Amino acid sequence: MLRALLLAAAVALPALAAAAEDPLELLWSHRLDFAPDGSPLVTVRIEEGASEIALVAKGAARISAGGLQAAPGSTWRFRVEDGAPAKVRWAAQVADFRLRDRDAARKALEVWRGRGYAARAAIVGGIFGFQGRVIDNRRQAILLAEPGDRDDAERMARDAEARFGATATLFEDLVERPSGRIAVVDPAGRTVARAPGVVVMEPRDAAGITVLQVAHDIGYAADGREDRTYRGRIFVTVDAAGKAAAVGVLPMEELVRGIVPSEIFASAPVEALAAQAVAARGEVLAKIGVRHRADPWLLCAEQHCQVYKGLSGEHPRTNGAIASSRGEVLFGAGGNLVDSVYSSTCGGHTEDNEVVWGTPPDPNLRGVPDWIDHPELSRHAAKVSDVAAFLDAQVPGMCRTATFARAEKFRWERRFGREELEATLRPMGVGSIVSLRAEGRGSSGRATRLVVEGTAGTREVTGELAIRRLLKNLNSSLFVIEPEGSPPTAWTFRGGGWGHGVGMCQMGAIGRAERGHDHRAILRHYYSGAETVRLY
């Protein structure tokens, strides 16, 4: 039966709880634990699927198996013996809704059941207590069937995407944890200890632990491996595939130190850095128990969650901004935690959440204009209705005027020749392309529906993300389509912005900070009146 994560309260004595922790339970519980200072304790995947994990103790460190001591600079290797993968059930997921959005979830179930699927809802996430304040990030995942075989789930996801233009992902339900022993190999190459399931290397000082050859930017142009140093304890454990994984376990503030400079320029104005820190904390809390449900960690270190480079990625300027905003997150209407999503460059106007993800309107994630004092653009303030004119206008957007702004992210073009476009759209089964139309626009002008007409039929793709993915990860869906010739021999997408455009525009935040706005004012603008609250 699918598990719903329940209450994790910060009112007990966290120091006593930490002393008695079960390392495997800490990794697999998928609930929020707390550090001795009362801040959230987060588990984050550093490496997985490895034949072995190599750790270098930068300073003195202790290894839990056999009470071993690691000398500064020594390299230790950890391997899985007799590893057996986890038992996981899979389902195609087509939407998710906050638990309080029951009506929207019910309607989605009715729609998918009407399309012939045995759709059902599964509750994920949890409720967390912080010194009298409650955070509820529970969500209802809309599944097309009861979880079962992965091949069936993947087939159903492809079917939903092809027939209805849905953005389908795979939902994981853990049935049984993986098993195996962790063998510890000392610097001389001798296996000196073994432990069931997990071994912990714990630094004795602030020098940290280096993980050798960490995979990063997986699936992106910068995909590669490099050595990275991390704060806190490193747990070497058995991942869902029965292979070796390295997991960092550290307090929220130390985690955010490794996130912020990976997500924004460390040389940006300090108030923009503080705004990024607040948004990053909110994103961590919004994802607890929602992602990586079949893995022995809460979050990954990639774009899927937030980019985390550990101590190797830290910078004194971002550390200072993080310290100045310690424990701050955003709360909005009804006293609810704001899911403080963000993107690189909004293109002059941010977007409503429902346009991008199909979720019910969030009062704190409304599309807002991102310029200051420009009366000639007043007609575009509430909604960009004439997208071509907006793209042509010299919009003084904050993400255009900021010192770090890049012109090719603010305005761009992407040309598809007929051969390339028809190859890209072939899975839709519409034959030779006759026309492309963007129908339906969000408040920023981003397209919500793309109509593809071909010689063999007409199909629609719904949703900002689905449109971008269909078109080879287009920069954004804020575009107009300009055909060349009659019949067209090519189509040019002329657009603006880089990313989904919901929540904080990172480049715009820099522009506002350069104009003297503090981080609270910046966040209040992008999250429609939300206010910062210090949780710890």
C-alpha positions as CSV (number, residue, x, y, z in Angstrom):
1,M,0.0,0.0,0.0
2,L,1.3,3.5,-0.8
3,R,2.7,5.2,2.2
4,A,1.8,8.8,3.2
5,L,4.5,10.5,5.3
6,L,3.2,11.8,8.6
7,L,4.2,14.3,11.2
8,A,7.9,15.2,11.9
9,A,8.0,17.5,14.9
10,A,10.9,19.6,16.0
11,V,9.7,19.8,19.6
12,A,11.6,16.8,20.9
13,L,15.2,17.0,22.1
14,P,17.0,16.9,18.8
15,A,20.4,16.2,20.3
16,L,19.1,13.1,22.0
17,A,17.4,12.0,18.8
18,A,20.6,12.4,16.8
19,A,22.5,10.4,19.3
20,A,20.2,7.4,19.0
21,E,19.6,7.6,15.2
22,D,19.5,4.5,13.1
23,P,21.6,5.4,10.0
24,L,19.5,3.3,7.6
25,E,16.3,4.8,9.1
26,L,17.6,8.3,8.7
27,L,18.3,7.6,5.0
28,W,15.1,5.7,4.2
29,S,12.4,7.3,6.4
30,H,11.8,10.1,3.8
31,R,10.7,12.5,6.6
32,L,12.4,15.6,8.0
33,D,14.8,15.2,10.9
34,F,16.5,17.9,12.8
35,A,20.0,18.9,13.7
36,P,21.0,19.7,17.4
37,D,20.5,23.4,16.7
38,G,16.9,22.8,15.6
39,S,17.5,23.3,11.9
40,P,16.3,20.7,9.4
41,L,18.7,17.8,8.7
42,V,18.7,17.0,5.0
43,T,20.0,13.9,3.2
44,V,21.2,14.6,-0.4
45,R,22.5,12.2,-3.0
46,I,26.1,12.9,-4.1
47,E,26.8,9.8,-6.1
48,E,24.9,6.7,-7.0
49,G,25.1,3.5,-9.2
50,A,28.8,3.2,-8.5
51,S,31.0,0.0,-8.4
52,E,32.9,1.7,-5.6
53,I,32.9,5.1,-3.7
54,A,36.3,6.7,-2.9
55,L,36.4,9.2,-0.1
56,V,39.4,11.3,1.0
57,A,39.5,12.6,4.6
58,K,40.7,16.2,4.3
59,G,41.2,16.3,8.0
60,A,40.9,13.6,10.7
61,A,37.8,11.5,10.3
62,R,36.1,8.5,12.0
63,I,34.6,5.6,10.0
64,S,31.7,3.9,11.7
65,A,32.5,0.3,10.7
66,G,35.0,-1.1,13.2
67,G,35.6,2.3,14.8
68,L,38.3,3.0,12.2
69,Q,40.2,6.3,12.2
70,A,41.0,8.0,8.9
71,A,44.2,10.1,8.9
72,P,44.2,13.5,7.1
73,G,44.7,13.0,3.4
74,S,44.0,9.3,3.4
75,T,41.8,7.7,0.7
76,W,39.3,5.0,1.6
77,R,37.2,2.9,-0.8
78,F,33.8,1.5,-0.2
79,R,32.2,-1.4,-2.1
80,V,28.9,-3.2,-2.0
81,E,29.0,-6.9,-1.5
82,D,26.0,-9.2,-2.2
83,G,24.0,-6.2,-3.3
84,A,20.4,-6.8,-4.2
85,P,18.2,-4.1,-5.7
86,A,15.1,-2.6,-4.1
87,K,11.7,-3.8,-5.0
88,V,9.8,-0.9,-6.6
89,R,6.4,-0.5,-8.2
90,W,5.9,2.1,-10.9
91,A,3.1,4.1,-12.3
92,A,2.6,6.9,-14.9
93,Q,2.0,10.2,-13.2
94,V,0.3,13.0,-15.2
95,A,-0.3,15.7,-12.5
96,D,0.0,16.5,-8.9
97,F,-1.9,18.9,-6.6
98,R,-1.5,20.3,-3.2
99,L,-3.6,18.2,-0.7
100,R,-5.9,21.2,-0.1
101,D,-6.7,21.4,-3.8
102,R,-9.1,18.5,-3.5
103,D,-11.6,19.7,-6.1
104,A,-8.9,20.1,-8.8
105,A,-7.6,16.6,-8.1
106,R,-11.0,15.1,-8.3
107,K,-11.7,16.8,-11.6
108,A,-8.3,15.5,-13.0
109,L,-9.2,12.0,-11.9
110,E,-12.6,12.3,-13.7
111,V,-10.9,13.5,-16.9
112,W,-8.4,10.7,-17.0
113,R,-10.9,8.1,-16.1
114,G,-13.1,9.4,-18.9
115,R,-10.2,8.8,-21.2
116,G,-10.2,5.1,-20.3
117,Y,-7.5,5.0,-17.6
118,A,-7.9,3.5,-14.1
119,A,-6.7,6.8,-12.6
120,R,-6.2,7.1,-8.9
121,A,-4.5,9.5,-6.5
122,A,-1.6,8.9,-4.1
123,I,-0.6,11.1,-1.2
124,V,3.1,12.1,-0.9
125,G,4.9,14.6,1.3
126,G,4.4,15.3,5.0
127,I,3.7,17.7,7.8
128,F,6.6,19.3,9.7
129,G,6.6,21.3,12.9
130,F,8.9,24.2,13.5
131,Q,8.6,25.8,17.0
132,G,4.9,26.2,16.7
133,R,4.6,26.7,13.0
134,V,3.4,23.9,10.8
135,I,4.5,23.2,7.2
136,D,2.3,20.9,5.1
137,N,3.7,20.0,1.8
138,R,1.5,17.0,1.1
139,R,0.4,16.5,-2.5
140,Q,-1.9,14.2,-4.4
141,A,-0.1,12.6,-7.3
142,I,-2.5,11.6,-10.2
143,L,-1.6,8.2,-11.4
144,L,-3.0,6.4,-14.5
145,A,-3.2,3.0,-12.8
146,E,-2.2,1.1,-9.6
147,P,1.6,1.0,-9.5
148,G,3.1,-2.2,-10.9
149,D,5.6,-3.2,-13.6
150,R,7.9,-0.4,-14.9
151,D,7.6,-1.4,-18.5
152,D,3.8,-1.0,-18.2
153,A,4.2,2.4,-16.5
154,E,6.5,3.6,-19.2
155,R,4.2,2.4,-22.0
156,M,1.2,4.2,-20.3
157,A,3.2,7.4,-20.0
158,R,4.1,7.3,-23.7
159,D,0.5,6.7,-24.5
160,A,-0.7,9.6,-22.5
161,E,1.9,11.9,-24.0
162,A,1.2,10.8,-27.6
163,R,-2.7,10.8,-27.4
164,F,-3.3,13.7,-25.1
165,G,-0.1,15.9,-25.1
166,A,0.4,15.2,-21.4
167,T,3.7,15.6,-19.5
168,A,4.0,12.2,-17.9
169,T,6.6,11.1,-15.4
170,L,7.3,7.9,-13.5
171,F,6.0,7.5,-10.0
172,E,7.9,5.3,-7.6
173,D,6.5,3.2,-4.8
174,L,9.1,1.5,-2.6
175,V,8.0,-2.0,-1.6
176,E,11.3,-3.4,-0.1
177,R,14.6,-1.7,0.5
178,P,17.7,-3.0,-1.3
179,S,20.2,-5.1,0.7
180,G,23.9,-5.7,0.8
181,R,27.0,-5.2,2.9
182,I,29.4,-2.3,2.6
183,A,33.1,-3.4,2.5
184,V,35.7,-0.8,3.7
185,V,39.0,-0.8,1.9
186,D,41.9,1.0,3.6
187,P,44.6,3.2,1.9
188,A,46.8,0.0,1.6
189,G,44.1,-1.8,-0.4
190,R,43.0,-4.2,2.4
191,T,39.4,-4.9,3.3
192,V,39.4,-4.0,7.0
193,A,35.7,-3.9,7.9
194,R,32.2,-4.7,6.7
195,A,28.8,-3.5,7.8
196,P,25.2,-4.2,6.7
197,G,23.6,-1.5,4.6
198,V,25.6,1.6,5.4
199,V,29.0,2.9,6.6
200,V,29.5,6.5,7.8
201,M,32.6,8.7,7.5
202,E,32.4,11.6,9.9
203,P,34.9,14.4,9.8
204,R,36.5,15.6,13.1
205,D,36.9,19.1,11.9
206,A,35.6,21.6,9.3
207,A,38.0,20.4,6.6
208,G,35.4,18.2,5.0
209,I,35.4,15.0,3.0
210,T,36.3,14.7,-0.7
211,V,34.3,12.4,-2.9
212,L,36.3,11.4,-6.0
213,Q,34.9,11.5,-9.5
214,V,31.4,12.8,-8.8
215,A,29.1,12.7,-11.8
216,H,27.5,16.1,-12.4
217,D,25.2,18.0,-14.9
218,I,23.8,14.6,-15.9
219,G,22.1,14.9,-19.3
220,Y,23.3,18.4,-19.9
221,A,26.1,19.8,-22.1
222,A,28.5,20.1,-19.1
223,D,28.0,16.4,-18.1
224,G,31.2,15.1,-16.6
225,R,33.0,14.0,-13.4
226,E,35.1,15.8,-10.9
227,D,36.4,15.6,-7.3
228,R,34.2,17.5,-4.9
229,T,34.6,18.3,-1.2
230,Y,31.5,18.3,1.1
231,R,30.7,19.4,4.6
232,G,29.3,17.0,7.2
233,R,29.0,13.2,7.3
234,I,29.1,11.1,4.2
235,F,27.0,7.9,4.3
236,V,28.0,5.2,1.9
237,T,25.0,2.9,1.3
238,V,23.3,0.6,-1.1
239,D,21.1,2.4,-3.6
240,A,17.9,1.2,-5.2
241,A,19.8,-0.6,-8.0
242,G,21.9,-2.5,-5.4
243,K,25.0,-0.4,-6.2
244,A,27.1,1.9,-4.1
245,A,25.9,5.5,-3.3
246,A,27.3,8.4,-1.4
247,V,24.8,10.5,0.6
248,G,25.6,13.8,2.4
249,V,23.7,14.3,5.7
250,L,23.9,17.9,6.9
251,P,21.9,20.8,8.3
252,M,19.8,23.0,6.0
253,E,22.1,26.1,6.3
254,E,25.2,24.0,5.3
255,L,23.3,22.6,2.4
256,V,22.2,26.0,1.2
257,R,25.8,27.2,1.3
258,G,26.5,24.6,-1.5
259,I,23.3,25.4,-3.4
260,V,23.2,29.2,-3.7
261,P,26.5,29.8,-5.6
262,S,25.6,27.0,-7.9
263,E,22.3,28.6,-8.8
264,I,23.3,32.3,-9.0
265,F,26.4,34.4,-9.6
266,A,28.4,34.6,-6.3
267,S,29.5,38.1,-7.3
268,A,25.9,39.4,-7.6
269,P,24.6,42.0,-5.1
270,V,24.3,40.6,-1.6
271,E,20.5,41.2,-1.4
272,A,20.0,39.1,-4.6
273,L,22.0,36.4,-3.0
274,A,19.9,36.5,0.2
275,A,16.7,36.3,-1.9
276,Q,18.2,33.2,-3.6
277,A,19.0,31.7,-0.2
278,V,15.4,32.2,1.0
279,A,14.0,30.7,-2.2
280,A,16.4,27.7,-2.0
281,R,15.3,26.9,1.5
282,G,11.6,27.0,0.5
283,E,12.3,24.7,-2.5
284,V,14.1,22.1,-0.2
285,L,11.1,22.1,2.2
286,A,8.6,21.8,-0.6
287,K,10.3,18.7,-2.0
288,I,10.8,16.8,1.3
289,G,9.1,13.4,0.9
290,V,7.8,14.3,-2.6
291,R,10.8,13.3,-4.7
292,H,13.1,10.3,-4.7
293,R,10.6,8.2,-2.8
294,A,12.4,4.9,-3.7
295,D,15.9,6.2,-2.9
296,P,17.9,6.5,0.3
297,W,17.9,10.3,0.3
298,L,15.5,13.2,0.2
299,L,17.0,15.2,-2.6
300,C,19.6,14.9,-5.4
301,A,22.3,17.3,-6.2
302,E,21.2,18.0,-9.7
303,Q,18.8,20.3,-11.5
304,H,16.0,17.9,-10.8
305,C,16.0,19.2,-7.2
306,Q,18.6,22.0,-6.9
307,V,22.2,22.0,-7.9
308,Y,24.4,21.3,-4.9
309,K,28.3,21.3,-5.2
310,G,29.1,21.1,-1.5
311,L,32.1,22.8,0.1
312,S,33.8,22.9,-3.3
313,G,31.1,25.3,-4.6
314,E,30.9,27.6,-1.6
315,H,31.9,31.3,-1.8
316,P,32.4,33.8,1.1
317,R,29.9,36.3,-0.4
318,T,27.1,33.8,-0.6
319,N,27.9,32.3,2.8
320,G,27.5,35.8,4.2
321,A,24.2,36.4,2.5
322,I,23.0,33.0,3.8
323,A,24.0,33.8,7.3
324,S,22.2,37.1,7.2
325,S,19.0,35.4,6.2
326,R,19.4,32.3,8.4
327,G,16.3,30.2,8.7
328,E,14.1,32.5,6.5
329,V,11.5,31.0,4.2
330,L,8.4,32.5,2.5
331,F,4.8,32.2,3.8
332,G,1.8,33.4,1.9
333,A,-1.9,33.3,1.9
334,G,-3.5,31.2,4.6
335,G,-0.1,30.9,6.4
336,N,1.1,28.3,3.9
337,L,4.7,27.7,2.8
338,V,5.3,29.2,-0.6
339,D,6.8,26.8,-3.1
340,S,9.5,29.3,-4.0
341,V,10.3,28.2,-7.5
342,Y,12.5,30.3,-9.7
343,S,14.0,30.5,-13.2
344,S,16.9,32.2,-14.9
345,T,15.3,35.0,-17.0
346,C,11.6,35.8,-17.3
347,G,11.9,37.9,-20.4
348,G,10.2,40.9,-18.9
349,H,7.1,39.3,-17.3
350,T,6.8,36.3,-15.0
351,E,4.1,33.6,-15.4
352,D,1.2,32.1,-13.5
353,N,1.9,28.6,-12.0
354,E,-1.1,26.9,-13.6
355,V,0.1,27.9,-17.1
356,V,3.3,25.9,-16.6
357,W,2.3,22.9,-14.5
358,G,-1.5,22.8,-14.8
359,T,-2.0,23.1,-11.0
360,P,-4.6,25.3,-9.4
361,P,-3.8,29.0,-9.3
362,D,-1.5,29.8,-6.4
363,P,-2.0,33.4,-5.1
364,N,1.7,33.7,-4.5
365,L,2.8,32.5,-7.9
366,R,1.1,35.1,-10.1
367,G,2.7,36.5,-13.2
368,V,3.9,40.0,-12.7
369,P,5.6,42.6,-14.9
370,D,9.3,42.9,-14.3
371,W,10.1,46.5,-15.1
372,I,10.0,49.7,-13.1
373,D,8.2,52.9,-13.9
374,H,7.5,52.6,-17.6
375,P,4.0,53.9,-18.4
376,E,4.2,53.1,-22.1
377,L,4.2,49.4,-21.1
378,S,1.1,49.6,-18.9
379,R,-1.0,47.7,-21.4
380,H,1.3,44.7,-20.8
381,A,1.3,44.9,-17.0
382,A,-1.6,42.6,-16.1
383,K,-1.3,40.4,-19.2
384,V,0.9,40.4,-22.3
385,S,-1.9,40.2,-24.9
386,D,0.1,41.2,-28.0
387,V,3.1,38.9,-27.8
388,A,4.8,40.0,-31.0
389,A,4.6,43.7,-30.0
390,F,5.9,42.8,-26.5
391,L,8.9,40.9,-28.0
392,D,9.6,43.8,-30.4
393,A,9.3,46.5,-27.7
394,Q,12.4,47.7,-25.9
395,V,11.2,46.4,-22.6
396,P,13.4,47.7,-19.8
397,G,13.0,44.4,-17.9
398,M,15.1,43.9,-14.9
399,C,16.5,40.7,-16.5
400,R,17.6,42.8,-19.4
401,T,19.2,45.7,-17.6
402,A,21.0,43.8,-14.8
403,T,24.7,43.9,-15.0
404,F,24.9,40.1,-15.5
405,A,22.2,40.0,-18.1
406,R,22.7,38.1,-21.4
407,A,21.0,39.4,-24.5
408,E,20.5,36.0,-26.0
409,K,18.5,34.8,-22.9
410,F,16.3,37.9,-22.9
411,R,15.4,37.7,-26.6
412,W,16.2,34.8,-28.9
413,E,15.3,32.9,-32.1
414,R,15.2,29.2,-33.0
415,R,14.7,28.1,-36.6
416,F,13.4,24.7,-37.6
417,G,13.7,23.6,-41.2
418,R,10.9,21.4,-42.5
419,E,13.0,18.2,-42.4
420,E,14.2,18.8,-38.8
421,L,10.7,19.8,-37.6
422,E,8.9,16.9,-39.2
423,A,11.5,14.5,-37.7
424,T,11.0,16.1,-34.3
425,L,7.2,15.8,-34.5
426,R,7.0,12.4,-36.2
427,P,5.8,10.6,-33.0
428,M,2.7,12.7,-33.1
429,G,1.6,10.9,-36.3
430,V,0.2,14.0,-38.1
431,G,2.1,13.5,-41.4
432,S,3.7,16.4,-43.3
433,I,3.4,19.6,-41.3
434,V,0.9,22.1,-42.7
435,S,0.8,24.7,-39.9
436,L,1.8,25.4,-36.3
437,R,-0.3,27.6,-34.1
438,A,0.1,28.8,-30.5
439,E,-3.4,29.0,-29.0
440,G,-3.9,30.1,-25.4
441,R,-1.4,32.3,-23.5
442,G,-0.5,32.9,-19.9
443,S,-0.1,36.3,-18.3
444,S,3.4,36.6,-19.6
445,G,2.4,35.6,-23.1
446,R,3.8,32.1,-22.7
447,A,2.0,29.6,-24.9
448,T,-0.3,27.1,-23.1
449,R,-1.3,25.1,-26.2
450,L,0.4,24.3,-29.5
451,V,-1.8,23.1,-32.4
452,V,0.1,21.0,-34.9
453,E,-1.8,20.5,-38.2
454,G,-0.5,17.9,-40.7
455,T,-1.6,16.1,-43.8
456,A,-2.6,13.1,-41.6
457,G,-4.4,15.0,-38.9
458,T,-4.3,17.7,-36.2
459,R,-2.9,17.3,-32.7
460,E,-2.6,19.6,-29.7
461,V,0.1,19.7,-27.1
462,T,-0.9,21.3,-23.8
463,G,1.3,22.9,-21.1
464,E,4.3,25.1,-21.2
465,L,6.8,22.4,-20.3
466,A,5.3,19.8,-22.7
467,I,5.6,22.4,-25.6
468,R,9.2,23.2,-24.7
469,R,10.2,19.5,-24.5
470,L,8.5,18.7,-27.8
471,L,10.5,21.4,-29.5
472,K,13.9,20.1,-28.4
473,N,13.9,22.0,-25.0
474,L,13.1,25.4,-26.4
475,N,14.3,28.2,-24.2
476,S,10.8,29.1,-23.1
477,S,7.3,29.1,-24.5
478,L,7.1,32.9,-24.7
479,F,7.3,33.0,-28.5
480,V,5.6,33.7,-31.8
481,I,5.9,31.4,-34.8
482,E,6.9,32.8,-38.1
483,P,6.6,30.4,-41.1
484,E,8.8,30.9,-44.1
485,G,7.2,30.5,-47.6
486,S,3.9,29.0,-48.7
487,P,3.7,26.2,-48.1
488,P,6.3,26.7,-45.3
489,T,9.8,25.4,-45.8
490,A,10.8,26.4,-42.3
491,W,9.5,27.9,-39.1
492,T,11.2,30.5,-36.8
493,F,10.3,30.7,-33.2
494,R,11.0,34.2,-32.0
495,G,10.9,34.4,-28.2
496,G,12.0,35.8,-24.9
497,G,13.1,34.5,-21.6
498,W,15.0,31.4,-20.4
499,G,13.1,28.9,-18.3
500,H,9.5,28.5,-17.1
501,G,9.2,32.1,-15.8
502,V,7.3,31.2,-12.6
503,G,8.3,32.8,-9.2
504,M,11.6,34.7,-8.9
505,C,13.4,35.8,-12.0
506,Q,17.0,35.3,-10.9
507,M,18.4,37.9,-13.3
508,G,15.6,40.2,-12.4
509,A,16.4,39.8,-8.7
510,I,19.9,41.0,-9.5
511,G,18.6,44.0,-11.4
512,R,16.3,44.9,-8.5
513,A,19.1,44.5,-6.0
514,E,21.3,46.8,-8.1
515,R,18.5,49.4,-7.8
516,G,18.6,49.2,-4.0
517,H,15.8,46.7,-3.2
518,D,16.5,44.5,-0.2
519,H,15.9,40.7,-0.4
520,R,12.5,40.9,1.3
521,A,11.2,43.5,-1.2
522,I,12.6,41.4,-4.1
523,L,10.8,38.3,-2.8
524,R,7.6,40.2,-2.1
525,H,7.5,41.3,-5.7
526,Y,8.1,37.9,-7.3
527,Y,5.9,35.9,-4.9
528,S,2.9,38.3,-5.0
529,G,3.0,39.7,-1.4
530,A,4.5,36.7,0.4
531,E,6.4,37.5,3.6
532,T,9.6,36.1,5.0
533,V,9.4,34.2,8.3
534,R,12.4,33.0,10.3
535,L,11.7,29.3,11.2
536,Y,14.8,28.7,13.3
